[in-house]
Amino acid sequence: MATNITTRKPLRKLTRADLQAFPVWDWAINEEGAEGLDESTVRPTTHAAIPVDGAAQFIVSATARLRDNTTMPALVEVTVSGKQRRFAPLVVLLFDRHLDFTGVETTRVLSQYTNVANNCPVQWQLAVPLVGEKTVRTAMVGRNVILRLLGLVRRPKGERAARGALGSPG
């Protein structure tokens, strides 16, 4: 089924084809309760750029760059509230499988898929700009403190001791 402006679907069912057809999606909040629709339902918009007036949340097509420089389709939630903008990377699409952007399972699956140990998203870039901006937003992905601690624990003892002696961050 082709995606069109009347399409409604759960966020976790968005595909690469959906994102190519419509890079900006809106939460279908006022449509909850209709048969088959719930709080996870999104709908496509005709926006060529992310609106910045008022208060709204959008699901925006993006690209994730992995540690090995592989790029993959991704989704970022953009929240606009007055002059404030918040960007929350949500998922990386491996084919049309949704992987949580910073999940431990995501690193395992992407490492297996790319044959690169500890391969995970390190940067995202929106597919479209915000209204009034000429370039698209890009940001590095902060590693979760828990994941950093797990990485430290998994390091061989000698490497941990050497890093600590040199004062290098873990």
N, C-alpha and C positions, 0 to 999 in steps of 0.2 A: 504494500500500500504506500503510495507516495504521500509525503508530508505536505500539508497545505495549511493555510491560515486557520482552518477549523480544527486542526489536529489537537488533541488533548491526550496526554500520556503521563504516567509516573516518571519522575526524574530518572530513576534507575533504568528506564527503557529507552532513553534517548540514544540514538545511534550516530555514527559519523555522518551518515547521509542526512539525518535531521539537522545536524549542526552546519552542514554545508548549505542546506536550503535556507535555514534561518539561524544566524549566529547569535541572536539575542532572544531569550525565552523569558517568560513572565510566570510567576506563581499564579495558578488559577484559583485563588483563594475564594473569590465570590461564587465559584462554581462547585464548591464542596457540597456533598450531599446528593448531587446528581448521580445517577446510576454509574458505577464504576469509577467515580472520581473521589479522591480524598485529599488530605493535606499535602501529599507528595506530587500532586498533579501540576504539570506545567503546560503552557501554551506558547506557540511561536508568536513573535511580533514582527512587524515590518521595519523595525528600527535598523538603520544602517550604522548608527552610533548609539552609545548608551546614554539615555536621557539623564540629565542632572538636575532638573527642577523638581521640587517637591521631595517626597520621601517614597522610595521604592526599592525593591530587591529584584535583581535579574540574574538569570543563569546565562553565562556567556561562554561561547566557544573560545577555546584557547589552545595553545600548544605548550606541552611540557617538555623541557630539555632534561634528559637524564644525565647522570654523572659521566657516562661514556660519550656524551654529545648526541645520542640518538634522540630524535624528537617524536612525540606521540600526541594525538589529540587529547584534549583535556577539557574540563569544565571548571569555571571559577564563578563563585557567587559574588556579585557586586551589589553592595548596599549603598544607597544614596540617601542622605539625610541632611537637607540644607547644603552647607558647604563641605560637610564631611563625606568621605568616601571610604568604604572598607572593602577589601578584597580578600576572599577566603577561597583558596584552591580546594576543590571538592574531590574530583576524581580524574584519573588517567584512564583513557580508553585503550585497552589492548584488544584489537579488533573491535568488537562491540561489548566486551566485558568491562564493567566498571570496577576499577580498583581504587580504594581510598587513597588520596594523594600522599599522605605521609604514613600509611600503615605498614607494620612489620611484614604482613603477608604480601603487600605490594612489592616491597624490596625483594622478597623471596621469589615471587613470580617473575618480576622483571629481570632479576639476575639469571633465572633459569632461561627465560625467553631470549635474552641478549648474550648469554654465556659470559657475563661479566659479573664478578663477585660484588656484592653490596651495591648493585645498580639501583638507583632510586631517583625520583625527580629532584632536581636542584634549582630549577628556575621555571617560571611560567610566563607566558606572553599572551595577552588578549588578542582575539582575532579582529576586533573593531575598537576604535578609540571612543573616548567619552565625548559627548557633544562639546564642541568648542576647542577640542585638542587635536593637534595635527598628527601626533604619534600615538601608538597603542601603548598601554601600560605593560610593564615588565617588572618582575620582582624575583629575588632569590627566595628559596624556600628555607626557612629556619628549621634546623633539626630539633626534634623534640628532646628535651632534657633527659627523659627516660631512655630514649634510644642512644644518646651519647653515653650515658652511664653503662648501658648494656654493652656498647662497643668497647668501653674501657675494661669492663669485667672480662670480656671475651679475648682481650689481647693477651699474648704470652706475658708471664711475669717479668721477664727481662726487659721487654719493651715498655711496660708500665713504669718500671723503676727508672729506666733511662730517661723517659719523658719527664718524670717527676724531678729527677736530678737536674735536668736542663731548664726546668721551669716552663716547659712547653705546655700549652693548653691541651687538654684531652679531648 
